Amino acid sequence: MADVDYATLKKGGFMRQKHKNNFSLRLAVVGGTLTSENLKKIAEVADKFGDGHVHLTSRQGVEIPFIKLENIDEVKDALAEGGCKPGVCGPRVRTVTACQGSEICPSGNIDTYNIALKLNDRYFGRELPHKFKFGVTGCQNNCLKAEENDVGIKGALEMKWKSEDCINCGLCAKVCRLDAIKIEDGKVDVDYDKCNYCGRCVKSCPTDAWDSAPAYWVSFGGTFGNNISMGQELVPLITDEEQLFRVTDAAIQFFDDNAKAGERFKVTIDRVGLDKLKKVLNEAYEG
């Protein structure tokens, strides 16, 4: 046991338990989504190599506890047969979490799983000074709690009123929770300084009197643990994926370039300066 490289095992998702020679294996789960094939194989491995149960983590992950050291390679091979692979721990980009988004949920404004997959392909497992978390939520209901993440992405709808299709029913004004819409002289007036682009006006309209397109609010520097901090929105509404990934690239590179070992993104921002991060992000935003 003295020759066991526990750091490498942890990097590959095998976390030491309090029980000697036992590990809890964290699996890679993107956006909280697993196939039935994945689930069958996970259950099979838990029965054969664990103690017959799995744990669902707070970040949509799956952990199989009571894996013995001598079975680790066999477990990885068995899981691969079902399309599963180990996750990561330690100072690197972690599992990307997501709600069900517009493909499933009526409230969703963006395809959250699509964004989660692309973030995962772009960043998952990247070595950094400390752990780094992405979370994607589909709308202002914020089921995924985007602001708790180092970078949080929240779905929005960029919209514009179409007078020719409006019947002046006033429903859009009634459903607006921020009092950003007024109906005056047969016209819809939107106060975009108040608007959070939640999309309720668009979805409530009986005549489709709005042009709309998916968009993204992005927050930076959230943490939820020993020190709790809400991520801040530091750039305007993002209107396309290319722009979104320019901004996320800039954020993670800022962290990589400036963070000290063991320092979370929020701490780096506070130490280096919010204005410096804003400058980097806005340059990426403008392209």
C-alpha atoms as one frame of an Amber mdcrd trajectory, in Angstrom:
protein
   0.000   0.000   0.000   2.980   2.337   0.542   3.570   2.523  -3.229  -0.005
   3.505  -4.081  -0.166   6.847  -5.927  -3.255   8.262  -4.266  -2.913  11.645
  -5.978  -3.095  10.052  -9.420  -6.026   7.889  -8.370  -7.882  10.947  -7.083
  -7.149  12.828 -10.295  -8.832   9.938 -12.112 -11.938  10.044  -9.932 -11.029
   7.423  -7.310 -11.380   9.063  -3.899 -10.134   7.368  -0.722 -12.811   6.344
   1.738 -12.453   6.178   5.497 -12.512   2.397   5.048  -9.020   1.016   4.368
  -8.358  -0.085   0.785 -11.734   1.257  -0.418 -12.413   3.999  -2.933 -15.486
   5.891  -4.048 -15.364   6.284  -7.830 -16.730   9.536  -9.236 -18.072   9.149
 -12.772 -18.036  11.731 -15.541 -21.616  12.969 -16.027 -22.245  15.921 -18.337
 -25.272  18.110 -17.726 -26.868  15.575 -15.388 -27.625  13.228 -18.289 -27.069
   9.465 -18.403 -28.456   6.933 -20.871 -30.278   3.783 -19.818 -27.219   1.850
 -21.040 -25.022   3.928 -18.714 -27.345   3.274 -15.777 -27.457  -0.483 -16.369
 -23.679  -0.703 -16.441 -23.302   1.497 -13.350 -25.735  -0.758 -11.458 -23.867
  -3.849 -12.639 -20.498  -2.458 -11.501 -21.945  -1.347  -8.143 -23.278  -4.860
  -7.547 -20.133  -6.671  -8.689 -17.386  -4.425  -7.362 -19.068  -2.191  -4.762
 -21.680  -2.856  -2.099 -24.713  -2.520  -4.369 -25.473   1.192  -4.020 -24.444
   4.456  -5.666 -24.427   8.028  -4.412 -25.869  10.978  -6.346 -23.748  14.053
  -5.636 -24.884  17.636  -5.254 -23.393  18.404  -8.704 -25.364  15.809 -10.665
 -22.590  13.269 -10.404 -22.673   9.561  -9.630 -20.240   7.913  -7.231 -19.784
   4.168  -6.753 -18.355   3.528  -3.270 -16.513   0.512  -1.850 -14.353  -0.131
  -4.930 -11.296  -2.139  -3.892  -7.818  -1.040  -4.936  -7.079  -4.304  -6.680
 -10.230  -3.984  -8.830  -9.699  -0.442 -10.140  -8.505  -1.374 -13.633 -11.219
  -3.993 -14.010 -13.842  -1.448 -12.920 -12.676   1.076 -15.515 -12.814  -1.536
 -18.259 -16.286  -2.689 -17.218 -17.657   0.856 -17.128 -16.200   1.624 -20.556
 -18.323  -1.203 -21.981 -21.394   0.787 -20.956 -20.130   4.126 -22.262 -19.075
   5.377 -18.814 -15.744   6.789 -17.707 -14.280   8.132 -14.464 -14.641  11.786
 -13.596 -12.016  14.056 -12.068 -11.219  15.568  -8.693  -8.650  18.069  -7.499
  -7.411  21.287  -9.131  -8.989  21.058 -12.558 -12.225  21.768 -14.418 -14.970
  19.661 -12.897 -18.238  18.214 -14.160 -20.367  20.713 -16.089 -23.846  20.797
 -14.583 -27.055  21.756 -16.381 -30.821  21.724 -16.015 -32.966  20.194 -18.779
 -33.286  23.454 -20.690 -35.395  24.334 -23.705 -35.388  20.827 -25.191 -37.516
  19.558 -22.283 -38.669  22.408 -20.034 -41.324  24.936 -21.193 -39.509  27.672
 -19.269 -36.133  26.981 -20.866 -34.641  29.615 -23.156 -31.484  27.782 -24.224
 -30.437  24.218 -25.025 -28.512  23.742 -21.798 -27.280  20.230 -22.553 -25.814
  21.356 -25.869 -23.910  24.135 -24.091 -22.814  21.751 -21.311 -21.435  19.265
 -23.852 -19.488  21.995 -25.621 -18.099  23.345 -22.352 -17.149  19.810 -21.352
 -15.360  19.178 -24.660 -13.576  22.503 -24.351 -12.467  22.452 -20.718 -13.209
  19.253 -18.770 -10.199  18.041 -16.793  -8.037  21.056 -17.646  -5.324  21.494
 -15.036  -5.695  24.751 -13.079  -4.490  26.277  -9.792  -7.696  25.076  -8.103
 -10.999  23.451  -8.994 -13.178  25.307 -11.482 -16.912  24.783 -11.961 -19.324
  25.604 -14.769 -23.100  25.531 -14.359 -25.740  26.092 -17.041 -29.354  26.961
 -16.236 -32.099  27.465 -18.790 -33.923  30.540 -17.547 -34.383  33.040 -14.738
 -35.997  30.364 -12.561 -32.353  29.424 -12.042 -32.905  25.804 -11.003 -29.184
  25.141 -11.455 -28.166  28.139  -9.285 -25.783  29.516 -11.901 -24.264  32.158
  -9.611 -22.835  29.483  -7.290 -20.342  28.489 -10.002 -16.995  29.934 -10.999
 -18.674  30.622 -14.331 -22.456  30.407 -14.483 -24.533  30.616 -17.666 -28.205
  31.522 -17.548 -30.585  31.284 -20.495 -32.313  34.415 -21.768 -34.374  35.532
 -24.752 -33.349  38.578 -26.718 -36.661  39.960 -27.956 -38.283  42.758 -29.941
 -41.981  43.633 -30.146 -43.722  43.245 -33.538 -46.506  45.821 -33.692 -48.145
  44.301 -36.767 -48.941  41.055 -34.939 -49.989  42.548 -31.598 -53.662  42.593
 -30.537 -52.999  44.748 -27.447 -54.269  42.126 -25.030 -51.839  43.324 -22.366
 -50.849  39.828 -21.294 -47.134  40.521 -21.721 -47.339  43.386 -19.235 -49.288
  41.236 -16.770 -46.740  38.402 -16.747 -43.667  40.658 -16.486 -42.317  40.322
 -12.947 -40.061  43.366 -13.183 -42.681  45.872 -14.366 -40.570  46.418 -17.489
 -43.501  46.461 -19.952 -46.150  49.154 -20.323 -49.025  49.341 -22.789 -49.560
  52.933 -23.874 -51.655  54.206 -26.784 -51.848  50.754 -28.312 -48.086  50.246
 -28.200 -45.913  47.972 -26.119 -43.113  49.892 -24.427 -40.249  47.827 -22.983
 -37.897  49.350 -20.424 -34.772  47.402 -21.282 -32.956  48.815 -18.256 -35.386
  46.853 -16.098 -35.750  43.824 -18.385 -33.866  40.637 -17.470 -34.781  38.923
 -20.767 -36.607  36.126 -18.964 -38.841  35.524 -21.989 -42.153  35.352 -20.153
 -43.625  38.036 -22.398 -42.642  36.095 -25.506 -44.007  32.782 -24.239 -47.291
  34.241 -23.015 -48.124  36.071 -26.253 -51.144  34.498 -28.048 -50.209  35.949
 -31.443 -46.409  35.540 -31.492 -45.966  39.304 -31.576 -42.297  39.095 -30.589
 -39.129  38.311 -32.496 -36.863  36.394 -30.137 -33.580  34.517 -30.074 -31.713
  32.567 -27.357 -29.113  34.543 -25.433 -26.949  34.182 -22.327 -26.318  35.958
 -19.053 -22.936  34.954 -17.636 -21.745  35.337 -14.030 -18.223  35.043 -12.657
 -16.623  34.160  -9.329 -19.354  32.231  -7.543 -18.530  29.876  -4.676 -20.628
  27.756  -2.351 -18.818  26.085   0.519 -16.808  27.396   3.433 -16.994  30.819
   1.826 -20.185  31.699  -0.033 -20.178  34.306  -2.778 -22.608  35.044  -5.586
 -21.106  35.285  -9.053 -21.356  38.691 -10.737 -22.581  39.520 -14.242 -19.683
  41.525 -15.685 -20.567  41.664 -19.380 -23.795  42.596 -21.208 -26.225  40.034
 -22.594 -24.390  37.599 -24.872 -26.204  36.907 -28.107 -24.443  33.964 -29.787
 -22.345  30.908 -28.958 -19.136  32.175 -30.528 -19.287  35.254 -28.319 -20.136
  33.093 -25.311 -17.084  30.882 -25.730 -14.793  33.844 -26.325 -15.882  35.104
 -22.909 -15.566  31.734 -21.134 -12.130  31.236 -22.728 -11.068  34.635 -21.410
 -12.392  33.923 -17.906 -10.662  30.589 -17.467  -7.416  31.912 -18.953  -7.513
  34.878 -16.564  -7.784  32.410 -13.703  -4.977  30.232 -15.064  -2.704  33.227
 -15.589  -3.325  34.967 -12.267  -4.399  32.478  -9.606  -2.141  31.157  -6.875
  -2.139  27.440  -6.132  -5.152  26.546  -4.001  -6.949  29.814  -4.751 -10.513
  29.871  -6.095 -11.522  32.185  -8.943 -13.384  34.536  -6.576 -10.266  35.001
  -4.432  -8.151  35.647  -7.524 -10.617  38.291  -8.720 -10.551  40.038  -5.336
  -6.771  39.965  -5.147  -5.940  40.920  -8.752  -8.811  43.353  -9.169 -12.313
  43.238 -10.608 -11.495  46.002 -13.100  -8.725  43.910 -14.645 -11.082  40.982
 -15.135 -13.773  43.254 -16.584 -11.267  44.621 -19.101 -10.292  41.122 -20.244
 -13.889  39.957 -20.450 -15.118  42.990 -22.341 -12.306  42.664 -24.882 -13.421
  39.068 -25.458 -17.069  40.161 -25.572 -16.305  42.709 -28.296 -14.221  40.185
 -30.224
